[in-house]
Structures are given as C-alpha cells and as structure tokens.
C-alpha cells in the first residue's frame, strides 16, 4: 500500500528553522492550497513538518508567499492529555519539497498564468 500525498500551495508565513532537544533541525509550516473543485476560490490551510536538510533548504530558499510542491506521507498521532482524554491528529510529513517560485521584494508574481504548476 502507498501512503503519499502531493500538495501545491503557497507558504502562509516565512518558514523558521527549529531545533529539537535532541539537536534535530525541523520546520513546522503551513501552506494555502486552493480547493480542487472550488468555484468560489476557497482555500484550505494545511500544516506540514519537514526535517533535516529538507527543512534547512526550505528556510534558506523560501519566504512567505513562495509556491511549493510537497510530496509527503500522512501520520496518525494519538495521545492522552492530563485529563485522560484521547486526542487524534493527522500529520503531514514532507519527504520532498520542490520550489516552484520564490517571492521576495524584488520578485513579485502578478499573473497566475506566469507560475509553473505541475500538469501544465
């Protein structure tokens, strides 16, 4: 069986590299993804996590508004809080991130037709 999801969207905020207590570099970020069959332009906000060099390069080369393609796997997280209540959370763990655009003060995308997206 295959556990793989592909997402294309724009970073909601500037990514920031974090370091775990064990010294592992990681990134927790969010992308805005336009709904597939949306006629009204509705957007889904999807959180994802990346580790190591993948996280480091994303922070180095991307900024708020950068369009990226994420190939990821889904992971079910369960935990019990201090009140004994079980919580379930689905996490998106990035295995590959492709930089489709880079948005900064010098470069601004004015027309979505100028942006490369997969499948065109």
C-alpha positions in Angstrom: 0.0 0.0 0.0 1.1 3.6 -0.6 0.9 6.4 1.8 1.6 9.5 -0.3 0.0 12.9 -0.7 1.0 15.7 -3.1 0.2 19.3 -2.3 0.8 22.5 -4.2 0.3 25.8 -2.4 1.9 29.0 -1.1 3.6 29.4 2.3 1.4 31.3 4.7 4.3 32.8 6.6 8.1 32.9 6.4 9.4 29.5 7.4 11.6 29.3 10.6 14.0 26.5 11.4 13.7 25.0 14.8 15.9 22.6 16.7 14.6 19.8 18.9 16.0 18.9 22.3 18.0 16.1 20.7 19.5 18.6 18.2 17.4 17.6 15.1 16.5 20.5 12.8 12.9 20.7 11.7 10.3 23.0 10.3 6.6 23.3 11.0 4.9 25.4 8.4 1.5 26.0 6.7 0.6 26.3 3.1 -2.6 27.7 1.5 -4.0 25.2 -1.1 -6.9 26.1 -3.4 -9.6 23.6 -3.2 -9.7 21.3 -6.3 -13.3 21.9 -7.4 -13.7 25.3 -5.8 -15.5 27.8 -8.0 -15.5 30.5 -5.2 -11.7 30.4 -4.7 -11.9 28.8 -1.2 -8.6 27.9 0.3 -7.5 25.1 2.7 -4.7 25.8 5.2 -2.6 22.6 5.7 0.2 22.3 8.3 3.2 20.2 7.5 6.5 19.2 9.0 9.9 18.8 7.4 13.2 17.5 8.9 16.9 17.9 8.4 18.3 19.3 5.2 14.9 19.5 3.6 13.8 21.9 6.4 17.1 23.8 6.2 16.8 24.4 2.5 13.2 25.4 2.7 14.0 28.1 5.2 17.0 29.2 3.1 15.3 29.5 -0.2 11.6 30.2 0.5 9.7 33.1 2.0 6.1 34.0 2.8 4.1 33.5 -0.4 6.6 31.1 -2.1 4.8 28.4 -4.1 5.9 24.9 -3.2 5.1 21.4 -4.1 5.2 18.9 -1.2 5.3 15.2 -1.6 4.5 13.8 1.9 3.2 10.9 3.9 0.4 11.0 6.4 1.0 10.0 10.0 -1.7 9.4 12.7 -0.7 10.8 16.1 -2.6 9.8 19.2 -2.0 11.0 22.7 -3.8 11.2 26.1 -3.9 14.5 27.9 -3.6 15.0 31.6 -7.4 14.6 32.0 -7.3 11.2 30.4 -8.9 12.3 27.1 -7.6 10.7 23.9 -6.7 13.0 21.0 -6.1 12.1 17.4 -4.2 14.2 14.9 -3.3 13.6 11.3 0.2 15.0 10.4 1.7 15.7 7.0 5.4 14.8 7.0 7.3 16.1 4.0 9.5 13.7 2.1 10.3 16.1 -0.8 9.7 19.8 -1.3 10.0 21.4 -4.8 10.3 25.1 -5.0 8.0 26.4 -7.8 8.5 30.1 -7.2 10.4 32.4 -5.0 8.6 35.5 -3.8 10.6 38.4 -2.3 10.7 42.2 -2.6 12.4 42.1 -5.9 10.3 39.4 -7.5 6.5 39.6 -7.3 4.2 37.3 -9.2 1.4 39.4 -10.8 -0.3 36.9 -13.0 -1.0 33.3 -12.0 -0.6 32.3 -15.7 3.1 33.0 -15.3 3.5 30.5 -12.5 4.6 26.9 -13.3 2.4 24.3 -11.8 2.6 20.6 -12.3 0.4 19.2 -15.0 0.7 22.1 -17.4 
